[in-house]
């Protein structure tokens, strides 16, 4: 009899849930990012991390937000196309646990980094590094096993 892993895994609480990134395509025009950030702020949603990649016509904006569920509902209400995915956010705390070691751990596990960026907030005193690799669960596991603090949504949401 096959088991259903969804039934075996306890439901994640908001505090322990993985970090959800929302991605939005914006027209590549002056003020479009400001309008998006202002819309989020009007609904008490803070931008905690941000990455932009532009082309001549569109800009891909990747967002880590204080309330990703609320933002997703807001985007649906406003007709703003978006996608979401889970990402890893790791704290680069100790001097011997900097970016090079973080990347080395992922290389040793043969995980490919698809995109990455620093966050705008630091709940502790140390830099935060957001990344998405081809196996997010394994990436979080190997980084945690190597002594890195891997954050969850509750660590970032206020």
C-alpha positions in Angstrom: 0.0 0.0 0.0 1.4 3.4 -1.0 1.5 6.1 1.6 0.6 9.7 1.0 3.4 11.9 2.2 1.0 14.8 2.6 -0.8 12.8 5.3 2.4 11.8 7.0 3.8 15.3 7.2 2.3 17.5 10.0 0.9 20.7 8.7 3.4 23.5 8.9 2.4 26.4 11.1 2.9 30.0 9.9 6.0 30.2 12.2 7.6 27.0 10.8 6.5 27.2 7.2 9.1 27.4 4.4 9.7 30.8 2.8 7.5 31.5 -0.2 8.7 33.8 -2.9 6.3 35.6 -5.2 7.3 36.6 -8.7 5.6 39.3 -10.7 6.1 40.5 -14.3 5.9 44.3 -14.5 5.9 46.5 -17.6 9.4 47.9 -18.0 8.3 51.5 -17.3 9.3 54.2 -14.9 7.3 53.9 -11.7 6.0 50.3 -12.1 8.1 49.0 -9.2 7.1 52.0 -7.0 3.4 51.3 -7.8 3.8 47.6 -6.8 5.6 48.4 -3.5 3.1 51.1 -2.7 0.2 48.7 -3.3 1.8 46.2 -0.9 2.5 48.9 1.8 -1.2 50.1 1.6 -2.1 46.5 2.6 0.5 46.4 5.4 2.7 43.9 3.5 6.4 44.6 3.9 9.0 43.8 1.2 11.7 41.9 2.9 13.7 40.8 -0.1 13.7 41.9 -3.7 15.4 40.9 -7.0 14.8 42.4 -10.4 15.7 41.2 -13.9 14.7 43.3 -16.8 14.3 43.0 -20.5 13.3 45.7 -23.0 9.6 45.2 -22.4 9.1 43.4 -19.0 10.7 43.2 -15.6 10.7 40.0 -13.5 10.4 41.0 -9.8 11.1 38.3 -7.2 9.7 39.2 -3.8 10.0 37.9 -0.3 7.2 39.4 1.7 6.0 39.6 5.3 2.7 38.1 4.3 3.0 36.1 1.1 -0.5 34.6 1.3 -2.1 38.0 1.7 0.0 39.4 -1.2 -1.0 36.5 -3.4 -4.7 37.2 -2.7 -4.1 40.9 -3.4 -2.5 40.1 -6.7 -5.4 37.9 -7.7 -7.9 40.7 -6.7 -6.0 43.3 -8.7 -5.4 41.0 -11.7 -1.6 41.0 -11.3 -0.2 37.8 -12.8 2.2 36.1 -10.4 3.8 32.8 -9.6 5.2 31.4 -6.4 7.9 29.0 -5.2 9.6 28.0 -2.0 13.1 29.2 -1.5 15.9 28.8 1.0 17.0 31.7 3.2 20.2 31.1 5.1 21.9 33.2 7.6 25.6 33.8 7.0 26.6 34.3 10.6 30.1 33.1 11.6 33.3 34.2 9.9 33.9 30.6 8.8 30.3 30.2 7.5 30.3 32.9 4.8 29.1 32.7 1.2 32.0 30.6 0.0 31.3 27.8 2.5 27.5 28.0 1.8 28.1 27.6 -1.9 30.6 24.8 -1.3 28.0 22.8 0.7 25.6 23.1 -2.2 28.3 22.1 -4.7 29.2 19.0 -2.6 25.5 18.0 -2.7 25.5 18.6 -6.5 22.7 21.2 -6.3 22.4 23.8 -9.0 21.6 27.3 -7.9 18.9 28.8 -10.2 18.9 32.3 -8.7 19.9 34.0 -5.5 19.9 37.5 -3.9 20.5 39.1 -0.5 17.6 40.2 1.7 16.7 43.8 2.8 16.1 42.8 6.4 18.3 41.0 9.0 16.3 39.7 12.0 19.7 39.0 13.7 22.9 40.8 13.2 24.1 38.7 10.2 23.5 38.9 6.4 20.7 36.8 4.9 21.1 35.0 1.5 18.0 33.8 -0.4 18.5 31.1 -3.0 16.5 28.7 -5.1 18.1 25.5 -6.2 16.9 22.5 -8.2 15.9 20.7 -5.0 15.0 23.2 -2.3 14.2 20.6 0.4 17.6 18.9 -0.1 19.4 22.3 -0.2 17.8 23.3 3.1 18.7 19.9 4.6 22.4 20.0 3.6 22.8 23.6 4.7 21.2 22.9 8.0 23.3 19.8 8.4 26.5 21.8 7.7 25.6 24.2 10.6 23.9 27.0 8.7 20.8 28.6 10.2 18.0 28.0 7.6 15.1 30.4 8.2 11.4 29.8 7.9 8.6 32.3 7.2 8.0 32.9 10.9 11.6 34.1 11.3 10.9 36.9 8.7 7.3 37.8 9.2 6.5 40.4 11.9 
